[in-house]
Amino acid sequence: MKTTQFLKNIGMMAFVLAFSVGCASTQQEQHEEPAAAKKGPGACKVELARADAARKKAASVGGEWRDIKKIMKKAKKAGGSKCVKLATKARRQGEIGYAQALRERGGSGHASVYTVSKGDSLWSISGSSSVYGDPYQWPLIYKANRSQINDADLIFPGQALDIDRGASSADISAAISHAKTRGAWAIGVAEDSDAAYLAR
């Protein structure tokens, strides 16, 4: 009987000790620097890439914070662990900005304004899940922003494009038809077919 009780007590102590160690390591992990900080020289690049992705995601729904690019620029200049810290701050701003913009839209996740980033095109913006989720609907964006887009093949970073959320099914069909039959295009010149589409 004494041996059984002794073994039960040893088992209970082992369980409590294992549980305590597990909890302690979980708390320690939560207070450590981001995982990227442990990776050495490439950590700055990794965290900057994550920050830029968060910034673009926030911008796609009109939630990019004004200082995020400045923080990223400082991070690039700083290098090392300071870079990681600043890039993490920028990433968090992007994530918060995205969440705030969604809340302001009632959680729909659909942008009514899209801020153009480097490398964007009307095709890629229209194909984004936060816009239309269909690249062939790009003429809707072109039409809604005809006052600031001279050539549908040429948009610029920083432009705030209105996203038409009230397009009828006929408007959408016309946009898709135009996108599929537009013909040859050239950068810097407004195509005749685009002018004809806008005149409808």
N, C-alpha and C positions, 0 to 999 in steps of 0.2 A: 504494500500500500504506500509506504514512504517513497519507494523508488518511482512509482507511477506519478505521485504528486510532484516529486522533484523534476521529472522529465516534463511534466505539464508547465511547471514554472520556468524551466529553461526555454521551452518552446515559446512561451508567452513573451519572455524577455527578448528572444531573437526576433520575434515579429515586431515588437515595439521598436527595437533598435533599427531594423530594416525600414520600417515606416518613417521613423524620424530622419534617417539619412536621405530617404527619397524626397521627403518634403523640403529638407534643407537644400538639396541640389536643385529642385524646381524653383525655389525662391531665388537662389543665386543666379540661375539662368535668366530669370526675368529681369534682373538688374544689371546684367552684363551689357556691354556695348553690342551693337548690331553684329550679326555673324560676319558681315563683310570686313569688320575691323580686325578680325583674327586672321585674315587671309594674306596679309603682307602687302607688298607694293601695289598689287592689282586691285586692292580693296577700294581705293578711291574711284577707279573706273567703274567698278561693279555698282557701287552705291550711286554714282552720278547717273549711270544708265537707268537705274531704278527710279531715281528722282525725275529724270526726263520723261520716262514713261508715265509716271503719276501726273506730271505737269500737263502732258498732252491729253491724258484722259480727262483731267479737270477742264482743260481748255475746250474739249469737244462738247462739253455741256455748259460752257460759259462760266465755269467756276475757278478759273486760274487766278491765283492771288497775285497782286501787283509786284511783290518783292521776290517771288520765287526765282526768277532768272538772275537777279542780283546775287542772291544767296549761292546759286549754282556757280556763278562766275567767281565769287570769293573762294568757294570750295576748290575750284580748279587751280587757282593761284596758290592757295595754302598748301595743298598736297598733304600726304601722310594722314595721321589720325584726325587732324583738324579738318581735312577735306571730308573724311568719312562722317564726322559729326555734323558738319554744315550740310552735306548732301542728304543725310538722314533727315535733318530739319526741313529741307526743301521737299523731300519725298512726303513727309508727313503733311506739309502744307498742301501739296497736291491732293493727297487722299482726303483731307478735311474739306478742301475746296470742292472736290467732286461730290462728296456726301452732302455738303450744304446746297449745292446747285440742284441736286436731286430732290432734296427736301422742299426747296422753293418751287419745284415743279410738281409737287405732290407725289414724288417718288417714281414718276413714270420712266425716268432715265432718258427721255427724248429731248434733245436740245432744241431750243427755239432760236438760238444764236450759236454759231460755230466760229471760233477764232482760228484762223489759218496758221498752221505750223509749217516749218521748212519741209519741203518734200510732198506736201499735200497737193491734190488735184481735185477738181469737182467730182471726178470719178471715184476717188478713194474716200472723199468726205461722204458722198451719197451712199457708198457701200458700208460705211460705218454703222454698227448696230445702234449707236445712239442717235443716228440721223434717220436714214430710211432703210438701211440694211439691204439695199439694192443699188448697185452702181449705175444701172441704166436710168435711174431717176434723176441723174445729175442735172438735166435741163431745168428741173423745177427750181434748183438753187440758182442757176444762171438767170432764170426769168425773175426770181424774187430779188435779185441783186444787180439788175441790169444797169442801175445808176453808178455802180462802182466796179463792174466787170466789163471791160471793153472787148476782150477776147476770152472766150470760154476756156481756152487752153492756157491762159496766163493769169494766175492769181498770186498774191503776195503774202508772205508771213505777216501776221498782225492784223490782216483784214478781218473784220467782224461781219460774217455773212448771216443774213436772216434765213431761217429754215422754214419753208412754207408747210405749216401743219394743217392747213385747211383745204388742201388740194382735193378736188373732186376725182372720182374714178376716171372721168373723161380727161381731166388734166394729166393724171398719172399715165394714162394710156398714150396720150399725145407726146408726153415727155419720153417715154420708153421708145415709142415709134421713131421719134427724132434721133434719139441716141443710137438706135440700131441702123438708121438709114442716112446718117449725117453726111457721109462721104469723106473725101480727103480733107485734111486740116493742116494749118500752118501756124506756128507761134508768132504772135504779134499782129496778126491780121484777122479781122472778124469775118468769118465765112458767110457767104450768101445764104446758105441753108439755115444758119443760126439766126440771121436777120429775119428770114421768113418765119421761123418758129416763134420768135418774139412778137411778130406782127399778128399772130393768131389771136 
